[in-house]
Each structure stands twice: as structure tokens, then as C-alpha cells.
């Protein structure tokens, strides 16, 4: 599924030959521009939206629950699930398929853009 910046998600037909390669090529062209736009928005103090997850300079919002960054101990993907581990031992889990542009979300966090 492709999640354009504007408009509805586009589900690619799995019968398309070399679908995985096509997906990587599309992302390779789109992600740099989208990543640049999101970095700029973050620098302006705007929230960044990734489906059920919202990033801000002060917190991460997980399906309506705002959690300060100091209370997040780790985030990673395990078997198609984004797992957010909190310092109090709780875990929040989200299917990767429900998070638009999960690769960009993880890259921004890894780079320390929002943390």
C-alpha cells in the first residue's frame, strides 16, 4: 500500500510482476522529498502524523495517549509489529500495515529528529 501525502492510500495489485522491486523504486523517489518536508515541519514545531502515531518535539501520541519522550525506552519492529517499550515496562503494539510510511517514522526517530 502506498500512502501519498495527499489523497487516499493506493493498494497495488499483488499480481504486478516484480511488485517488491517496484515498491522500492517508488519509495526511493518519494521518500527523500517526503522526509525533507517532514523534517522541515518538525523544525517548525508541527506535529507529524503516521496513522495511529503522532510525533511532536515533546511527546509521542499513541492512539490518543500522549507519552513524553523520556518515558519511551525503545521502539522497534518485530514480526510486522511496531513495539513501543515504555520505561514503566508497558508495551504498545501497532501492526506495521496500519502505520503509513513506517520507514520514515523509524528514520526520523533514529536520527533523533523528534527525540
PyMOL commands that set and color helices and strands:
alter all, ss='L'
color gray80, all
select helices_A, chain A and resi 19-43+69-71+96-98+102-111
alter helices_A, ss='H'
color red, helices_A
select strands_A, chain A and resi 48-50+53-55+59-62+65-68+72-78+81-86+91-95
alter strands_A, ss='S'
color yellow, strands_A
deselect
rebuild
show_as cartoon
